[in-house]
Amino acid sequence: MAKKTTPTDTGRSESSEPAKPYVVLARKYRPQTFDDLIGQSAMVTTLRNAFASGRIAQGYMLTGVRGIGKTTTARILARALNYEAPGYDKPTIDMPPGPEGFGAHCKEIMEGRHPDVLEIDAASHTGVDNIRELTESAQYTPMVARTKVYIIDEVHMLSKGAFNALLKTLEEPPAHVRFIFATTEIRKVPVTVLSRCQRFDLRRVDQPVLAEHFAKITASEGGTADADALQLIARAAQGSVRDGLSILDQAIAMGEGHVGASAVRDMLGLADRTRIFELAEALFRGDAAAALALFSALHRDGAGANEVIGDLAETVHAIARVKAVGEEPASEGMTTEEKRRCSDLASRLSMPYLSRAWQMLIKGLEDVNRAPNPDVAVEMVLIRIAYTSDLPTPDELVRGLGGGAQPARRPALQPSSGSGEERQAPPVINQARTGARAEADDNSDAADDFDFDTGDEGYFDDGSSDSDLQEGGGTSLPGIANPRSFAEVVALAKEKRDVKLTIQLEDDVSLVKFDAAAGSIDLFLLPAAPPELANDLREKLNLWTGRRWVVVLSKEQGQPAIGAVKRAREAAEHEELKSHPAVRAVLEAFPDAKMEIKSIVGSEMFRGDDKESEAG
């Protein structure tokens, strides 16, 4: 009789080993020692010095974002506390790398199954009874290891009663017990618990470090990856190693071993960065039609309204950052193409325009979130930005108000090849300029071609321009240690926020003589001046400048008061402005109207003597 065939006979051999289950990258490449941790050098250095000197705390609090390595660090710390191997008879964090460096308890601890290292999930053990069981078991000595370690994950989930039940044991635990807490919500942990622990904030891992780490893992897996693709994954991870490894795991599977930038963009659902730059350039040129067409194409390909505005805002920020600090410091985390395009746009756009575009995008993001139809809201935001690209700059507005030629409207972004029409970047601002003058220059792209008149030269600007106000020259700047003119004395009083003295020096005194070298000031007090003004000025100058000053009173009046000269000049300017054809036409059309002109670069309000006008 023939032998009956069984499934075992026709199938694989019973002795063959079953295939091992796949382990995701986040678990397969989990750090085993402190040397394997990336981006946490400050914590590692502190712990290494503490273990070397025997200053081991009874409790540690690890906090940081999800996937940063809090639980892994807790296991490595528990392993260091219980490390036992030939030549190692005390706790140490300098453990040999690799599985061959495992001690007697390391494998069980790293796999979370050691009897003396108890991992507790506070999310499912939140009550007082759970903590009471923990504190009671803490009284017993370890079964096999040197130290009994309690790792409590998401400790902020414990109830108030549970925290109170833990306090006494945490403050004075048995010598063989250590507590390690991990949490993503450090603010929810009572300060009474925090004060009993050494706190370590695990920082987000920088994009370049993450990208380099992912490149090593991809090579270890036998795959290949584009540098730009790894940068995209590192950016999407937002500093979380576990999140990045999960994305990398998916990207390797999608590309069958090769991680490409386009595949990663498709996988993450990100708007194509190249098309985002094209959209930004269309907006900067003022081409609303092209911008709307590009947005429609992005929307058809699956890009959300918030994603488009958010990516545009990131692009504007990247361009502004390159313009502010240079390409090399600002290009960290950018792909090669992004570096090239950011540098090109930064050289052709002004900082005031980029700041305006950023503010409009942030405001537009709020509008998109509130709008019943987000896509329509995005289109309106794009139209607004495209329209503002050819609005005149502040200096052009001032030039027009002063009677000059009206500026021709032009987009912010000009073709890079047209040297004659290309918009020049604003000049570098001298760090010594402050106050109204610096504010004016910062808001102008043509500061070298147009000089803002603050209407207050004798107060802030070069002393030699107002010879009727002072003797000597020099530029009056905040932070003056040794005034070289009476105008600088007034400016120093204003800088020190002594409003009373500033007003008295401007309106109530007449300068007779000023000698900066000798530290002597000769003043004539006008009727409204208090008799103690000279003494008050002397004492404050001695304090502010650190040198000795002499303030004497003269019987004869000298130069006119600064305030009187200032008001006379403002009145003259006001009358001159009223004679402007455009202003005169408005006043004739509206006889009862009052003219109020506020300073573009200053914050002070000056009122003229004309009954029908106010000048600022």
GULO-391856 format. One record per residue: residue in one letter; x, y, z of N, C-alpha, C in turn. Coordinates in steps of 0.05 Angstrom, whole numbers, plus 5000, padded with zeros to 4 digits. Layout:
AXYZXYZXYZ;...
! end
This chain:
M501749775000500050005000501850255000;A501250424982502950664980502550845004;K504650975011504651165033503051405026;K501351485043499651725038501351975041;T500952145021502552395021501252595040;T502852715056501852915075502753195066;P501453405077502353675070505253725077;T506153595098508953635106510853525085;D510053305073511853175053512053345028;T509853475020509853634996510853915000;G510654015025511454285030514354305038;R514954525051517654565059518454375081;S520954345086522054165107521354275134;E520654095153519954175180522354295194;S524754225185527154325199527954605190;S526654705167527454975158526355185177;E527955395182527255605200525255795188;P523255885203521356075192522756345188;A521756495169522856765163522356945186;K524457105192524257295214522357525206;P520757615225518957835219520558095214;Y519458265196520758515190520658705214;V522858825220523059025242523359305229;V521559485236521659755224524259885232;L525060085216527660215220527760355247;A525560465256525560605282526260425305;R525660165303526359975324529059845318;K529559795292532059655285534559815291;Y534260085287536660255291536260425316;R534960315336534660455362537460465375;P538260695385540960715398541260515421;Q543660405424544260215445545960335467;T547460545461549260675480548860975477;F549961125496549861415495551361525470;D553361375461554861475438553161455413;D551061285413549361255389547261485388;L546861625410544861845409545962075392;I544162195377544962415360543562675369;G545062885369543863145376543463205405;Q544463035423544063065452546663075467;S548563225456551263225468551363345496;A549663545501549763675527548863475549;M546763325544545863125563547962905568;V549062815546551062595548553462685564;T554362925559556763025574556163055604;T553763155610552963175639552862905652;L551662715639551362445652554062305654;R555762345634558362215635560062325658;N559962585663561462695685560162615712;A557562595713556162515737556862225745;F556762055725557461765731560361735738;A562161895725564961865731565561955760;S564062145770564562245797562762115818;G560961935809559161805828556861975837;R556262195823554062365831551562285815;I550462055822548161945808545662015824;A543862155811541362255824539462025827;Q537462065846535461855850533261875830;G532962105816530862125796531762295773;Y530862225749531462365724528862425709;M528562675699526262745684527162815655;L526262655636526962685608524562805593;T524863025580522663155566523563235538;G521563245520522163315493519763235475;V519963295449517763235431517662935426;R515462855413515162565408517362475389;G518262225393520262105376523062205378;I523562355399526262475402528162285416;G527062075430528861875442528661865472;K526361945484526161955513526261665525;T524561485515524461215525527061075520;T528161105496530760985490532961075509;T532961335514534961445533534561335561;A532061295569531461185595532560895597;R532160745576533260465576536260465576;I537560635561540460645561541460725589;L540060915602540860995628540460765648;A538260615646537960375663540060175658;R540860145633542959955626545660045639;A546160315638548660415649548760375680;L546360405693546260365722546760075729;N546059885712546359595718548359455701;Y550259605689552159475672554059305688;E554159045680556058855692557458695671;A560058715670561758575651564558555662;P566158375652568958365662570358625660;G571358725682572758985683570859215690;Y568259165692566359375699564859285724;D565359415747564059335771562459565784;K561959775768560360005778558960125755;P556960295761555460415739557260585720;T556760565694558360705675556760755650;I557260975636555861015610557860965587;D560360915593562360845573562260555567;M560160455556559760175550560860115522;P562059875517562959805491560659805471;P561159885446558959895426558359615416;G556059585404555259335391554259125410;P552958915399551958705416554058565432;E556558555421558658425436559458575461;G558558825463559158985487556958965508;F554858795503552758765523553758635548;G552858735571553558615596551458395603;A551458325629549758105638546758175635;H546058425637543258505637542358675613;C544258735596543758945575541558855556;K541658615546539758525525536958535536;E536558435560533858435572532858725577;I534658895586533859175591533059315566;M534659295544534059435519531559325506;E530859075511528458955500526058995519;G526459125542524259195560523058955575;R524758755581523658515595525458435619;H526958615630528558555653526858575678;P527158385697525358385721525858615740;D528258735739528858955757528659225744;V528059235719527559495705524659495696;L522959625710520159625706519259875690;E518159825666517160045649514160065653;I513260295662510460335668509360555651;D507060495638505660695621503760845639;A504361105644502661255663499961315651;A499661295624497061335612495061125620;S495960885625494160665633494460595663;H496260725677496560675706496660945720;T494361075720494261355730493461385759;G492461175771491261195798493161185821;V492061235844493661225869494460935875;D492660745869493260465875495660365860;N495860455835498160365818500860475830;I500860725839503260835851503860705878;R501660645893502060515919503460245916;E502660095895503959835890506859875883;L507360085868510160145860511860205884;T510860385901512460465925512860225944;E510960055946511259815963513359625952;S513259585926515259395914518059515914;A518259785915520859915916522459845941;Q521159755962522559695987524159435984;Y523559265965524959015962527359045944;T529458905951531958925936531658795909;P533358875890533258765863533658455863;M532458325844532758035842535457945831;V536358075809538857985796540758215791;A539758455787541358675779542358835803;R543959045798545059215819542959415829;T541359525811539459735817536759675806;K534759735821531959715812531159985800;V530359975775529860225760526860225752;Y525560445758522760485749522660695727;I521860615703521560795681518560855677;I517761095682514961165680514661355655;D513461245635513061395610510561565611;E510661795598508361985598507462035627;V509362115644508762145672506762365677;H506362545659504462765663501562665664;M501162415656498462305656497562205684;L499362195703498662115730496662315742;S494962205759493062385773494462535795;K493062735805494162895827494762725851;G492962545858493362375881495762185877;A496062095852498361915846500962065849;F501062305840503562465844504162505874;N502162565889502562605918503462345931;A502462115922503261865934506161795927;L507161905905509861845897511962025909;L511162255920513062455928515062355949;K514062235970515862155992517961945983;T517061745968518861545959520861665939;L519961855922521761985903523862155917;E523162285939525062455952527162295968;E526262075981528061915997527661615990;P528561535966528161255958530261075971;P529760815971531860635981534360655964;A536560585974539160615960539260465934;H537660255931537860095907535760165886;V534460395889532260475871532860735857;R532260745831532460985815529961015799;F529061275795526761335780527561485754;I526361415732526861555707524061615695;F523461875691520861955681521262065652;A519262025636519262135609516562265603;T516662495591514162635585514462825562;T512362875547512263075526510863325536;E509663315560508263545571509363625598;I511763745597513163795622511663995640;R509964165628508564365643506364245660;K505564005653503363865669504563715692;V507063705695508363555717508563755741;P507663675764507763865787510663935794;V511064185803513664275809514864125833;T513164015850514163855872515563605862;V514763495839516163265827518663365813;L518363585798520763675783523063755801;S522463855825524563945843526063705855;R524963465853526263225863527763075842;C527863175818529163035795531163215782;Q533063085768534763235750533463235722;R532963475712531463495687533363525663;F532763375642534263385617532263435594;D532663655580530963715557532263615532;L531163405520532263295495531463485472;R533363595459532863795439532163665412;R530763815395530263715368532863695353;V533063485337535563435322535463615297;D537663745292537863925269537663775243;Q536663915222536163785196538663665184;P540963805183543363685172544263425186;V543963425213544663195229542862955222;L540263015220538262815213538862705185;A539362875166539762785139542262605137;E544362675152546762515152546162245165;H544562245187543861995200542261815181;F540361935167538661775148540361665125;A542361815117544061715095545561465104;K546561455129547961225139546060985141;I543661025150541760805153540960695125;T540560875106539860795079542060615067;A544560695071546860535062546960265076;S546360265102546360015116544159825107;E542059935097539859775086540359685057;G542559775046543259695018541759864998;G540860095005539460274987541060524980;T539860684963541160934955539061164959;A540061404962538261624967539461884956;D537762054945538562314936538962494960;A540862674959541362854981538863034986;D537663124964535263294967532963144980;A532762884974530562724986530962695016;L533462655024533962635053533462895067;Q534063115054533463385066530463415069;L528863325049525963345051524863185074;I525962945078525062765099525862885126;A528262995128529163125153527463365160;R526663515140524963755145522263665154;A521163455141518463355149518463235177;A520763125186520963005212520763215235;Q521463465229521363685248522963615274;G525263505270527063455293526563185307;S524563035298523962775311525362545296;V527062395309528462185296526561955288;R524761885306522861665300521061745276;D520061985276518362065253519962055227;G522362145228524062135204524561855194;L525161675213525661395205523161265194;S520861335205518361215194517961315165;I518561565160518261675132520361545114;L522761515124524961385108524261095102;D523060955122522260675117520260665094;Q518360845094516360845074517560925047;A519361115047520661205022522260985009;I523760825025525360605014523560395001;A521360335015519460145003518160244978;M517560504977516260624953518160624929;G520660694934522660704912524060454907;E523360234920524659974917527659984921;G528360124942531160144950532460414943;H531260574926532360834920530361044930;V531461244944529861454955530361704938;G528361774922528562004904526962244915;A527862484907526562724917523662744907;S523162694881520462714871518662514884;A519662264889517962064902517262144930;V519162264944518662354972516562574972;R516762764953514762974952511962854947;D511762664929509162544923508162394948;M509962254961509162094984508262275007;L509662495012508862675034506562865027;G505862875001503763054993504563344994;L507163394991508163664992507763794965;A507164054965507164204940509964214929;D510264184903512864184890514264444896;R516664424908518064664916518864834891;T519564704869520264854845517865024836;R515464914837513165064828512365274848;I513065234874512565444894514365684888;F516865634880518665854873517665994848;E516565844828515465974805513066144812;L511366044831509066204840510066454854;A512066434871513166664885514266874865;E515666784845516766964825514567104810;A512466964803510167084789508967304807;L508667254833507567454851509467694853;F512067654855513967874857514068044831;R513467914809513368064783510668214780;G508768154797506168274795504368144774;D505067894766503567754746501367584759;A499067704764496967564779495867334763;A495567364736494567144719496266894721;A498866934719500666694721500566574748;A500366744769500166634796497666474801;L495466564791492966414794493066154778;A494266154754494565914739496265704753;L498465804765500265614779498865504804;F497265664818495865564841493765354832;S492365404810490465204800491764944794;A494164954782495564704776496364564801;L497364714821498064584847495664464860;H493364604859490964504871489964244858;R490164234831489363994817491163754824;D493663814831495563594838495263514867;G493463634882492963554909494063734931;A495263954924496264144945493964294957;G493864294984491764434998492164734999;A490064875006490265175007492265255028;N492065145052493965215073496865145066;E497164915052499864835044501165045026;V499665145006500765334987501565595001;I499765705018500465955032502765905051;G502665675066504865615084507565585070;D507565445047510065415032511065685021;L509165855012509966125003511266285026;A510066265049511166405072513966305079;E514366035078517065925083519066025062;T518066045037519866135016520666425020;V518766595027519466875033521366895057;H520866735077522766735100525566645092;A525766435075528366345067529766555051;I528366695033529666915017530567135036;A528867215054529567435073531967355090;R532067105098534267005115536967015100;V536866925074539266935058540167225054;K538167405050538867695047540067815072;A539167715096539967835121542767735130;V543167475127545667355139547467235118;G546667225093548367105072547566815066;E548566725043547666455033548566225051;E551066235059552166005073550865965100;P550666165118549366125144546366065141;A545066165120542166135118541265885103;S543165745089542365535071542265265085;E542665255111542664995125539864875122;G539764625113537164485109535964535082;M537164685064536064735038537264535018;T535764484997536864324975538464514957;T539964394938541764544921540064744904;E537864654893536164824877534965054893;E534164994918533065204935535165414942;K537665334947539765524952540165714929;R540165594904540665764881538465964877;R535965884879533766064874533466264896;C533866184921533766384943535866594940;S538266524933540366714929539766914907;D538666804885537966974862535867184870;L533667084883531567264891532467464912;A534167374931535067554952536667784940;S538067734919539667954907537968144891;R535468074885533768244868531368364883;L530968294908528768394923529668544947;S528168744956528968904979527768785004;M528968845027527968745052525268855060;P524769115055522069225061519969075045;Y520469005020518368865005517968585016;L520168445023519868175034518368175060;S518868375077517468405102514468445097;R513868605078511068655071509668405061;A511068255043509968005033509567795055;W511367785074511067595097508567665113;Q508267915119505967995135503367935120;M503267985095500867925079500267625078;L502267465077501867175076500867065103;I501967175125501067085151498167165155;K497567415148494767505149492967345131;G494067275107492467115088491966835099;L493866725114493466455126491066455145;E490866675160488566695178485966715162;D486066865140483666895123482866625111;V484766475103484266205091482866025111;N483866035136482665865157479865945164;R479166205160476466295167474566285144;A475566285120473866315097472166065092;P469666095082468065855076469165695052;N470565835034471865705011474765775012;P476465595023479365665025480765724999;D479965584977481265634951480765914941;V478366024945477766294937479466494954;A479666424980481266604998484166604989;V485266384981488066374971488366544946;E486466534928486666694904486566994910;M484967064930484867354937487567434950;V488767264966491367324977493467364955;L493467184936495367204914494967464898;I492467534893491867774878492868024893;R492468024920493368254936496368284935;I497768054938500668074937501768154910;A500468054889501368134862500868424857;Y498668534868498068814864500068994879;T500768914903502569084919505469074909;S506068904890508868884880509769144867;D507869294856508669544842507769794857;L507069764883506470004898508970164904;P508870424906511270584911512370534939;T514870564942516170524968515870784984;P516370785010516071025027517571265017;D520071225007521571454998520271584973;E519071414956517671514932515171664940;L513771574960511471714970512171994980;V514372004996515272255007516072444985;R517372334965518272504942515872624928;G513772464925511372564912509972774929;L509872734955508572934973510173194973;G512773184969514373424970514373584944;G512773494924512573644899514273534877;G515673304882517273194861515573034841;A516872914822515472764801514272514814;Q511972444805510672204815512171964806;P512671764824514271534816512771354797;A514271244779513071044760512670784774;R510370664771509770414785511270184771;R512570024786514169804775514069574794;P514169324784514169094802516669074818;A516368934841518768914859520968754846;L520168554830522168374818522568444789;Q524968534782525668604755527368384743;P527368354716529068154704531968194711;S533367974718536067994727537968084705;S537168054679538968134658538968424651;G536768564659536568844653537969014673;S540469074669541969224689540969504693;G539869624671538969894672536369924688;E534669714687532069734700531969564725;E534069424731534069254755533769414780;R532169324798531769454824534169394841;Q535369594851537769564867536969494896;A538669324908538169264936538769504953;P537369534976537869764993540769755004;P541869995008544670005019544869885046;V547269805053547669705080547369925100;I545869885121545270095141547470105161;N548570345165550670385185549570335212;Q550870175228549870105255549770345273;A551370555266551370795284548970965280;R547470935258545071095254542870995271;T541571175286539371095303537171305301;G535071265315532871455317531471485290;A530571735285528971785262530471735236;R533071805236534671785211534871485203;A535471305222535771025216533070905207;E530970985221528270885213527570965185;A528271205177527771295150529371135130;D531971095135533670945117532770655114;D531870535137531070255136528570215119;N526970415116524470395100524770495072;S527270545063527670655036529570485021;D528970434995530770294978532670484963;A532170744966533870934952534871144972;A535771054995536571235016538971405007;D540571294989542971444981542171664961;D539771644948538971834929537072044940;F535871994963533972184975534572205005;D534772455013535472505041532972585056;F532072425075529772485092530372725109;D528572905110528773145127527073105151;T528173065174526573015198525473275209;G526373505199525373755210526573815237;D528773675244529873705271532873675270;E534173815251537073775247538673845272;G537874075285539474165308539173975331;Y537273805331536873625354538273355351;F537973235327539072975323541472965304;D541473145285543473105263545973275269;D547473315248550073455250549773725262;G551273785283551074035297551874275280;S553574235261554474455245552374565226;S550074425222547974515204546374735216;D546374765242544774965256546675135273;S548075325260549975485275548675665296;D546075725292544775905310543875765336;L544275505337543475355360545775275378;Q548075255367550175135383552875215372;E554875165388557675195379558874925376;G560774905358561974645354560374475335;G561574255327560174065309559973795320;G559573605302559373325311556573225307;T556372975306553772835303552672745329;S550172825335548972755361547672485359;L548572305374547472035374546871935402;P544671765404544171645431546671485440;G547071485465549371345476551871525478;I551471795476553671975478554871975506;A557471925507558871925533559972205540;N560572365519561772625523560672815503;P558472965509557273145490559273355480;R559073395454560873595441559473845434;S556873865438555374105432552974105451;F551674345452549274365469547074195458;A546874165431544773995420545173705429;E547673625432548173355442547473325472;V547773535487546873535515543773485516;V542373625498539473595497538773305489;A540173205469539772935460540372735481;L542372785498543072605520540872595540;A539772835546537572845565535172685555;K534672705529532472565518532972265518;E535472185512536171895513535771785541;K536371945562536071855589533171865599;R531371945580528471955586527772155608;D529472365610528872575629527172785614;V524572745613522772915597522773205607;K522673235633522573505644525073665637;L527373555641529873695634530073755605;T529173565588529373605559527673835550;I525173855561523474085554524674345563;Q525774355587526874595598529374685581;L531074495573533374575557532474665529;E530374565519529474645492528074925493;D526374975513524675205512525375425532;D526775365553527075555575529875665579;V531775595561534475695564535475805537;S537375985539538776095516541776035519;L542875905500545775835501547476085495;V549276135514551176365511553876255501;K554876045514557475935506557575635515;F558775465498559075185504561975105498;D563375005518566174925516566374625524;A566474445503566474165509569074075522;A571274195514573874115525574074175554;A573074405562573274485591570874385607;G568874275593566474185608564974415619;S564674635604563374875614561074955596;I558875025609556475115595555575385607;D555175585590554275855599551475895588;L549475915606546675935598545376195608;F543376275594541576495603538876385607;L537776415631535176295638532976485628;L531176375612528776525603526776535626;P524776705624522876745647521576495658;A521076295640519676055650521575855662;A524175895662526075705672526175705703;P526275475715526575465745529375545753;P529675665776532275765784534275545789;E533375305796535175085802535974925777;L535275025753535874875729538874825725;A540475035729543375005725544574795743;N543874795768544874595786543974315779;D541374295771540274035763541773925738;L542274095719543674015694546473925701;R547874075718550574005725550773725738;E549073675758549173415772548473185753;K546573225735545873005718548072955696;L549273165686551473125668553772985681;N554473055706556572915720555972625722;L553472555728552672275731552672125705;W551572255684551372115658553972075644;T555772275646558272265630560672175646;G560472165672562772085688564972285689;R564472535683566572745684565272995698;R566973185704566073425719565273635699;W562773755703561773965687561274215704;V561574445692560974705705558774845688;V556574915701554375055688554075325702;V554475535687554275805699552075955685;L550976155699548776315688549776585679;S548976675655549776925644547477135648;K548277385648546377605651545377705624;E546677615603545877705576544877455560;Q542777505545541677295529543477235505;G543676975498545376895475543676805452;Q543976565443542576455420539676405426;P537976405406535176335411534776055422;A532676005436532075745447531675545424;I532575295429532275085409529375055401;G527575045420524775005414523675225397;A524475475402523375695387524275685358;V526875615354527875585327526475355312;K526075145327524774915315521874985306;R520475115323517675185316517575385293;A519475565292519575755270520075615244;R521875425244522475275220520075105211;E518774985230516474825224514174995212;A513875235223511775405213512375485184;A514975545178515775615151515275385132;E515975145141515574905124512574865120;H510974915140508174875138506975065117;E507875315118506875515099507775445071;E510175345069511175265042509475035031;L508774845049507174615040504374705032;K503274905046500674995040500575125012;S502875225003502975354977503175154954;H503474904961503674694940501074694924;P501074674898498574684882496574474890;A497474224896495574014903494274074930;V495874164949494674224976492874464974;R493674674959492074904956489374844943;A489374664924486874584911484974444930;V486174274947484474124967483274324987;L484874514996483774705016481674895004;E481974954978479975114965477374964961;A477674694956475274534952473874484979;F475474475000474274425027475174645045;P473674875045474575105061474775055091;D473174885102473174835130475174615139;A476574515120478474295126480874395141;K481974215158484474275172486574085162;M488874195158491074035147492873935170;E493173675170494873545191496873365177;I499373425181501473285167503173145188;K503072885189504672735209507372665197;S509372675215512072615206512272315198;I513572265176513771995166515871835182;V517871985191520071845205520171905234;G518672085245518772155273516172085286;S516072105312513772045328512672285343;E514072515341513172745356511172905339;M509373045353507373215340507973505346;F508373655325508873945329506474095318;R505474285332503174445324504174735317;G503274825293504075095284502275305296;D502875565289501375785300498875845283;D498775735259496475795241493875685254;K491875845254489375755268487975545252;E488475525225486975335209488575085203;S490875045216492474815209493874705233;E494474455231496174315251498374175235;A500874215244503074085230504373885248;G504973645238506173445253508873385243;
! end
